Amino acid sequence: MFRYGSNGCGPRPESYKEDLEIAESAHLHTREDQEELYQHIRAGAESGWDFSARWIINNSGGYTGGLEHIRTKLIVPVDLNSIMYMNYSLLSEFLAALDRAAESAEMRLKADLLQEAVMQVMFEPNSGTWRDYDLLNKMQRPFYFASNLFPLWTDCYPAERREELGTRAAEYLHNHDAVRPGGLITSTIRSGLQVRLF
């Protein structure tokens, strides 16, 4: 399965001072520990999602704390794996249209295996939605995030369950009061990580 990551080392160039301050507040004493934190921060930035509680894993497996607790590389994200499923599926179709049957079959197999993994590892049957997977604590992350519904957009689920999962998703959004003017809320957790001053 796929995770967000980033090449390079050290603090992000665009947030160099802030990343140094985060590492200092985390009381990291070795260069290796600091670099590990920078890798998690860069991976979170590369995800395309604003920093939020989604990438935090604190000592108890929860989501509270600041960016010193970010552990992006230790989270298998629903959205990324769903998008990769869609990419494999589209590549399979494109290759078939080009009469490249063997390559098309290879991409279809990758798509099918990834869909199976998403359903086995990330699907949460009680809510009928999906969850990011915490590699550190070997468990699904039981928190509402808009990304929990990404497989519906990419069709990364068994086709015969379309109506059932659509209905469950509507219930999930209603139960979390997630539909607001302008669209869906990203999270129900107010982490304070994206406070902007104007």
Disulfide bonds with the S-S distance in Angstrom:
none
